[in-house]
Amino acid sequence: MDHFKLFFAFLSLIPSISFLDASNIRLRPDTRGYVWGVIQVYHNGQWGTVCYDSWDWNEAHVACRQLGFTKAVNYDYDGRGEGPVWLDDMACTGSEASLQDCSHPGWEVVNSHCNSHTNDAVVECSGYTGNAASNIRLLGVSGIVQVYHGGKWGTVCDDSWGWDDAKVACRQLGFIKTVYPWCCGHGEQGKVWLDDMVCTGSEASLKDCPHAGWGVVSSYCNNHNDDAVVQCSGSQVRLQGGTYENEGRVEIKYGTWGNICSNGFGTNEANVVCKMLGYQGAITAKSYDQLSYTAWLKDVSCHGNENSTDECTHSSFASQSCPNSKIAGVVCYAKKGHMHTLLKQDTNSKHSQIG
């Protein structure tokens, strides 16, 4: 399907799939298989959100079924999404096959307060069936926050967990934007390291925020029924190891910088990466020997018109052994004023063009 950009968001939330690992922070799935996030629907060639007006259980159940789950277990209405606000004042009965089938005033007919993206509809779903539609998704990447301390990974209790704390977590993970802070995740057994976080939002990492102390938590936090959750979006990319600034290995940041496996990585994928970097597009895709480079992603597949690799399908975020022992590179069109030749072969980089 032309707009099939959905499964990566859910596969990375299923407990059997690894989540992204960073230097001392990572995201993990809920042990119950629940997923949560700001809803986006696809209309007129763009992904956009749903405003919270009249958002209730009926709408949440329809959205979760459309997303490929059996039911909704919670809903909320103060997400921070992106794109057009497509729908508002939804009036679902709960039996509809999709949100588009529910009564509403019309596409992009929304109340003025909706346009600030401070009231985007949020849903929490359970019972993934695999029967997901292609015109709805959950924005970005979400999961239970884990931090590394004293040689062990542990969670953060959700007491006082809010936007400022979530902003620090998303930035530490390497994302540009915080979409939603959530409570009540059921995390993996182990330590609950932090509680009563009081971040200002400007800290470089969660450990820099005021808190009660490592391992000093309320007793009820230890059952892992109140682990802090975050939803982030806006991956960062850069090029390394090229002869010129507009070519090289593609690196993507998830806490630390890593690469992308070159399997399936072609012109469409290269175009998305180059646009993320501010270029008009890609001349070609390249591959480099993986050697000792860490790769975060594989199986990246884009249509070429996406604004970010976040919108493309790809594997879950984890340290990857690339199937062909190659990592992806690109040659982007030079920015205005750059007159050098871009297709020069760099004999020292051990790369070859993808045919």
C-alpha positions in Angstrom: 0.0 0.0 0.0 1.2 3.5 -0.8 0.9 4.8 2.7 2.0 1.6 4.6 4.2 3.3 7.2 2.7 1.8 10.3 4.1 -1.5 11.4 7.5 -0.2 12.6 5.8 1.8 15.3 4.0 -1.2 16.7 6.7 -3.9 16.2 9.1 -1.9 18.3 6.5 -1.9 21.1 5.9 -5.7 21.2 7.7 -7.3 24.2 9.6 -9.8 22.0 11.3 -7.0 20.1 14.3 -5.1 21.4 14.0 -1.3 22.0 16.6 1.3 21.3 19.6 1.3 23.6 21.7 4.5 24.3 24.7 5.1 26.5 22.8 5.3 29.8 19.2 5.6 28.8 16.9 3.4 26.8 13.2 2.7 26.0 11.6 -0.7 26.7 8.1 -2.1 25.9 5.3 -2.5 28.4 5.2 -6.1 29.7 1.5 -6.3 29.0 1.9 -5.4 25.3 0.1 -2.1 25.8 1.0 0.8 23.4 0.2 4.5 23.8 0.6 7.7 21.9 -0.7 10.6 19.9 -2.9 9.5 17.0 -2.2 10.5 13.4 -4.5 9.9 10.5 -3.5 10.1 6.8 -5.5 12.4 4.5 -4.9 14.4 1.4 -1.3 13.2 1.2 -0.3 14.3 4.8 -0.3 12.9 8.3 -2.1 14.9 10.8 -3.7 14.7 14.3 -7.2 14.6 15.9 -8.2 17.3 18.3 -9.5 16.2 21.7 -13.0 17.9 21.6 -15.5 15.1 22.4 -12.7 12.5 22.4 -14.0 9.6 24.6 -14.1 5.9 24.9 -16.1 5.3 21.7 -13.5 7.2 19.6 -10.6 5.5 21.5 -12.0 2.0 20.8 -12.5 2.7 17.1 -8.9 4.1 16.9 -7.4 1.1 18.6 -9.2 -1.4 16.4 -8.1 0.6 13.3 -4.5 0.5 14.7 -4.7 -3.3 14.9 -5.6 -3.8 18.6 -8.6 -5.4 20.3 -9.5 -2.6 22.6 -8.7 0.7 24.2 -7.6 0.7 27.8 -7.1 4.5 28.3 -7.3 7.8 26.5 -6.2 11.4 27.0 -6.2 14.7 25.2 -3.1 16.8 25.7 -0.6 15.3 23.3 1.8 17.5 21.2 1.5 16.2 17.7 2.5 17.6 14.3 1.1 18.2 10.9 -2.4 19.5 10.1 -5.2 19.0 12.6 -7.5 16.9 10.4 -10.4 16.1 12.7 -12.3 17.5 15.7 -15.6 16.9 17.5 -15.7 13.3 16.6 -18.9 11.5 17.3 -18.2 7.8 17.0 -20.7 5.1 18.2 -17.8 2.7 18.8 -18.8 0.2 16.1 -17.2 2.0 13.2 -14.3 0.4 11.3 -12.3 3.6 11.2 -12.3 7.1 12.6 -13.0 8.3 9.0 -16.4 6.6 9.3 -17.4 8.4 12.4 -19.5 11.6 12.3 -17.5 14.8 12.3 -17.8 18.3 11.0 -15.4 17.7 8.1 -11.8 17.4 7.3 -9.8 20.3 8.8 -12.9 21.8 10.3 -11.6 22.3 13.8 -11.9 24.7 16.6 -9.2 27.4 16.7 -7.7 26.2 20.0 -6.8 22.9 18.3 -4.2 24.4 16.0 -1.7 24.9 18.7 -1.1 21.1 18.9 -1.5 21.2 22.7 -4.8 19.2 22.6 -4.1 16.3 20.3 -6.0 13.0 21.1 -4.0 10.3 22.8 -4.9 6.6 23.1 -3.6 3.5 24.9 -4.4 0.2 23.3 -4.0 -3.5 24.1 -4.2 -6.9 22.3 -2.2 -6.4 19.1 -3.7 -8.5 16.3 -1.5 -7.5 13.4 -4.5 -6.3 11.3 -3.5 -2.6 11.2 -4.8 -0.1 8.7 -2.4 1.9 6.6 -4.0 5.3 7.2 -3.6 5.6 10.9 -0.5 5.4 13.2 1.0 6.5 16.5 3.5 9.3 16.1 7.1 8.7 16.8 8.6 6.2 19.2 7.4 5.5 22.8 8.3 3.2 25.6 9.1 2.8 29.3 12.1 4.9 30.3 15.1 2.9 31.7 18.3 4.5 33.1 21.6 2.8 33.8 23.1 3.1 37.3 25.3 1.0 39.5 25.9 -1.5 36.8 22.1 -2.2 36.3 19.3 -1.0 34.2 16.2 0.3 36.1 13.1 2.3 35.7 11.8 5.7 36.8 8.6 5.9 38.9 6.0 8.3 37.5 5.5 10.4 40.6 5.8 14.0 39.4 6.6 12.8 35.9 5.6 15.5 33.4 6.6 17.5 30.3 9.9 18.9 31.6 11.1 15.4 32.7 10.0 13.9 29.3 11.8 16.6 27.4 15.0 15.8 29.1 14.5 12.1 28.4 13.7 12.6 24.7 16.7 14.9 24.2 19.0 12.5 26.0 17.7 9.7 23.7 18.6 11.9 20.7 15.1 13.0 19.6 14.2 16.6 18.7 10.7 16.6 20.0 8.7 15.4 23.0 5.2 14.2 22.0 3.8 13.0 25.3 4.7 12.0 28.9 2.6 9.0 30.2 2.2 7.3 33.5 1.5 3.8 34.7 3.7 1.7 32.4 4.4 -1.9 33.5 8.1 -2.3 33.1 10.6 -5.2 33.4 11.4 -6.4 36.9 14.4 -4.9 38.5 15.4 -1.7 40.2 13.3 1.4 40.3 16.2 3.9 40.3 14.5 7.3 40.3 11.3 8.9 41.7 9.9 12.4 42.3 11.9 13.9 39.4 12.0 17.7 39.3 13.5 18.6 35.9 13.4 22.1 34.6 13.6 20.8 31.0 17.0 22.2 30.2 19.1 19.4 31.8 21.3 17.3 29.5 20.2 14.1 31.2 17.8 12.7 33.8 20.6 12.2 36.3 21.2 16.0 36.2 17.7 16.7 37.4 16.9 17.1 41.2 15.5 13.9 42.6 15.2 12.1 46.0 18.3 10.0 45.3 19.2 6.8 43.4 17.0 4.0 44.7 15.1 6.3 47.0 11.5 5.7 45.8 8.0 5.4 47.2 7.3 1.7 48.2 4.4 1.3 45.7 6.8 2.1 42.9 8.6 -1.2 43.3 5.7 -3.2 41.8 6.5 -1.7 38.4 2.9 -0.6 37.9 3.8 3.0 37.8 6.9 3.2 35.5 7.3 6.5 33.6 6.7 6.4 29.9 7.7 8.9 27.1 6.8 9.4 23.5 9.4 11.2 21.3 9.8 12.1 17.6 12.3 13.8 15.3 15.3 11.7 14.7 18.7 13.4 14.0 21.0 12.3 11.2 24.5 13.3 10.0 27.1 12.3 7.4 30.5 11.0 8.4 33.6 9.9 6.5 33.0 11.4 3.1 35.3 13.4 0.9 32.9 16.3 0.9 30.3 17.5 3.5 27.4 16.3 1.4 28.4 12.7 1.2 29.4 9.9 3.6 28.1 7.3 6.0 24.6 8.0 7.3 24.6 8.2 11.1 21.4 8.4 13.2 21.3 9.4 16.8 19.7 7.2 19.5 21.4 8.4 22.6 24.7 7.8 20.8 25.4 8.1 17.1 25.1 4.9 15.1 24.7 3.8 11.4 22.0 2.3 9.2 22.4 -1.0 7.5 22.5 -0.7 3.7 20.1 -3.7 3.0 17.2 -2.2 1.1 18.7 1.3 1.3 18.4 2.9 -2.1 17.5 6.2 -3.8 14.2 6.7 -2.0 15.8 6.3 1.4 18.8 8.5 0.4 16.4 11.2 -0.7 14.7 11.3 2.8 18.1 11.5 4.6 19.4 14.2 2.3 16.2 16.3 2.8 16.6 15.9 6.6 20.0 17.4 6.2 18.7 20.4 4.3 19.7 19.3 0.8 17.3 19.1 -2.2 17.7 15.4 -2.5 20.1 12.6 -3.3 22.3 11.9 -6.3 22.8 8.3 -5.2 23.0 5.9 -2.3 26.3 4.2 -1.3 27.4 1.4 1.0 30.4 1.2 3.2 31.9 -1.8 5.0 30.4 -2.1 8.5 33.8 -3.0 10.1 33.4 -2.0 13.8 30.7 0.6 13.3 27.6 0.3 15.4 24.3 0.2 13.4 21.0 1.1 15.0 18.6 0.3 12.1 18.2 -2.1 9.3 15.4 -2.8 6.7 14.7 0.9 6.2 12.1 1.4 3.5 10.8 4.8 2.4 8.7 6.1 -0.5 11.0 9.0 -0.9 8.5 11.8 0.0 8.7 11.4 3.7 10.1 14.3 5.8 12.0 12.0 8.1 13.2 8.4 8.5 10.6 8.3 11.4 7.9 8.1 8.8 9.6 5.1 7.0 9.3 1.5 7.9 12.3 -0.1 9.6 13.5 -2.5 12.2 13.2 -1.9 15.9 16.0 0.2 17.3 18.9 -2.0 18.6 22.5 -2.8 17.9 22.4 -4.5 14.5 24.6 -6.9 12.7 24.0 -5.8 9.1 22.8 -8.7 6.9 25.4 -7.8 4.1 28.0 -6.4 6.5 27.5 -3.0 4.8 26.2 0.3 6.2 24.4 3.0 4.2 25.8 6.1 2.8 24.5 8.9 0.5 25.7 11.5 -1.9 23.4 14.6 -1.7 23.0 17.4 -4.2 25.3 20.2 -3.2 23.9 23.2 -1.6 23.8 26.4 -3.6 27.3 27.7 -4.2 29.0 24.3 -4.0 30.6 23.5 -7.4 32.6 20.4 -6.6 32.0 17.0 -8.3 30.1 14.7 -6.1 30.5 11.3 -7.7 34.2 11.1 -7.1 35.2 7.7 -5.8 37.0 7.8 -2.4 39.4 4.8 -2.6 40.2 5.1 1.1 36.6 4.6 2.3 36.1 1.0 1.1 32.6 1.8 -0.2 30.8 1.0 -3.4 27.6 2.3 -5.0 24.4 0.3 -4.5 23.3 -1.0 -7.9 
